[in-house]
């Protein structure tokens, strides 16, 4: 007879099933009552095993939903380099995907006009994209670009990189200014990113500049806090 405690045996078995993909990321594990039947143990024993895996960052309890397998966090390096999202995800061995939610022209708001150094009456492109990694929504990105000097009307941004397109149109982004805030997800953003309302999000404002210092992009990116962390390499 094994001397390993029952809750430890269950914990180890659940961990193995998480690691081998039996329970994939962002899916619910069986209910407590089902685990009780599977392992022939009491509810406290099941709860102890689950709580250990929650504390280890493998599981997450979701109110009114159950216990979910957590997605491993993605190390975002764009705080150090200027690189398109698809290229960065591919470098990490992840499958990128982009869904264009909105692409149109509209009058610039005061904020957008200021960031792009345009008059308030200027017309800009507005591009809203939901970006995925391995099928999971990672970031909701809204980009504003000047219409003057850029021809983006026929570009399919589901498959084409914005930064590559700007380079082809002699408006390459060579330098960026970024500001980071943290905010809570509203109902719309939570639905798109598949997180709970009020879940914390990383909120980046990015101003993209050409080599001459001309702003050609102003973007607002909302990154899931549970799926992303950001690398910064500083040297004195």
N, C-alpha and C positions, 0 to 999 in steps of 0.2 A: 504494500500500500504506500502510495506516495506521501511524503511528509510536507509537500508544498501546499500551502493553504488554498482553499477552494477559490477565494476571490483572486488570488495571484494566478492560478491556472486559467481562470476566465480572462483576466487581464492579458495574459500572454497570448491566449488564443485569439482574442479580439485584435491585439496588436498585429499578429501575423496576418490576419485577414485584411487589415487596413493596408499593410505593406505589400501584400501580393495582389491587391486590387479587388479582392472579393467584395469589400466595401469601398467603392471609389470615393474620391474627394467630393464634397458637396452633396453626399447622399446620406440618408438616415440609416443608422444601424437598427436592428430589430428592437421592438418595444421591450420594456423591462419584463412584462409578463411572458413574452415569447422566449426571452433569454432564460428566464426562470425554468420554463419547461424544457428548453434545450439542454441546460446544464444540470437540471434537477437540484436546484438550490433555492434558498429563500430570497426575497426581494432585497433585504439589507446586503446580502453577499454580492448580488448583481450590482447594486448601487455603489458598493465600495470599489469594485473593479472598474466601473465606468468613471467614477470620480478620480481615480488614479490616472486614467488616460486623459481626462479633462485637464488635470494639473500638469501633465506632460505635454500638453498642446496638441494632442492627436484628435481629440473629440471636443465638441462644443455643444452645450445645451441650448436649444432654441425654444423660447417660450411658445407654448401652444403647438409646437411642431414635433419635438422629440430631440434626440441626440444625433448630431451630424458629424461626419468625418470632416476635419478641417483641411483646407487646401494649403499645401506648403507655400510659404511666402516667396514672392519673386523679388530678387534684388534688382532694383532699378538704378541704372548707372548714368541716367541723363543729367544728373547733377554735376557730372565730371566731363562728359563728352556731348557733342552735338551729333545725334544719330537718329535716324528714323525709327519709329516703333517696330515695324516689321523686322528690320535688320537686328535690332536689339533683342527681340524675342527669339529670332532664329539663332543668334549667337548663344542663347541659353538653352537651346534644344527644345524650345516651345513652339507650338504651331500658332502663328498669329492669324487673326481674322478681323476684318473691319466691316461694320455696318454703317452706311450713311443714313442718318436720320433726317437730315435737312441740308439743303444746299440752295441758296438763293442770294439775291442782292437786296440790300436794304439801306436806308439812311443810317449813318453812323451815330451812335449815342455819344454823349459828351465824353464818357470814359474811353470808348474805342477811338474816337477822333483824337483825343489827347495822346494815347499810346501810339497811334500810327502817324501822328503829326499831320493831321488833315483838318480841314474846316468841318464844322459841325454839320454842314449841309452836304458833305461828300457822301457818295454811295460806296459801300463796301460789300465784299463777298462775306457771307456767313456760312460756315461749314460746321455741322454738328455730326460727330462720329462716335459710335460705341465700339470700343476696341476690346478684343478677346485674346486670351491665351489658353490653348488647349480646351477650347469650348466654353471657358468661364469668362464672364464680363469683368474687365479689369479697370477700365478708365472711361469716363465720359468726357469727351474733348470738344470744346467749342472754339473754333478759330475764326478770326476776322482778318481780311486781307484787302488792300486797296485794289480797286478795279482799274485804276489808271496804270497802264503799263503791263498789266497781267491779263492773259486770256485763259481763264479757267473753266469757261462755260461747258466745254465738251469733255473735261477730264473725268474719268471714272475713279473716284477716290476710294472705292471698295478694293481696288487692286493696285492703284498707283500711289506712290509716296508723295506727300505734299512737298517735302524738302527737295526731293529729286525734281519735281515739276518746277519749283522756284529756281533751281540751278539751271535747268534747261531754258528758262525764260530770262536768264541773265539777272536774276534777283536772289542769288544764293544767300542763305542765312549763314553767316560766318561767326556771329557772336550773339549771345542771348543774355537777357537779364531775367532772373526768376525770383519770385517772392512766394514763400510758403506760408499758408495758414492751415488751420485745422477747423473743420466745421462739421455739423451734424447733417446727415442725409435727410432731405425732405421726401415727401411721399413719391414724387415723380422720379427723382434720382434713385431712391431706394428700390423702386420697382425695376428700373433699367439695369441697375448694378446687382440686383438680387441680394440685397442686404436689408436689414431691419431699419425702419424709420428711426431717425436719431442716431444711427450707427456713425462713428467717427470716420471722416474722409480726409485724405490729404488734398489740399486745395492749392494748386499751383497757378500763378499768373506768369505768363511768359511773353516777353517782347523779343522778337527775332529781328536782328539787324544785319544789313549787308556789310561788306568790308569797308564801305564808305560811311557807315554809321546810320544809314537810312533804315527806318523801321518798315518791314514788309509783312510782319505777322504779329498779331496779338492773340494769345490763346489762353483759355481758362480750362484747366484739367482737374477733374475730380477723380482721385484714385481711391480705391477701396483700401481702408486701413487694415483689414484682416488678410489681404492678399499681397501687400506690397511693403517693402522697406527700401530705404534709399542709401546708396553708398556714397561716401564723401572721402576723398583721399587728399589730405592736407599735408603740406610740407613747409617747414620754416626756411 
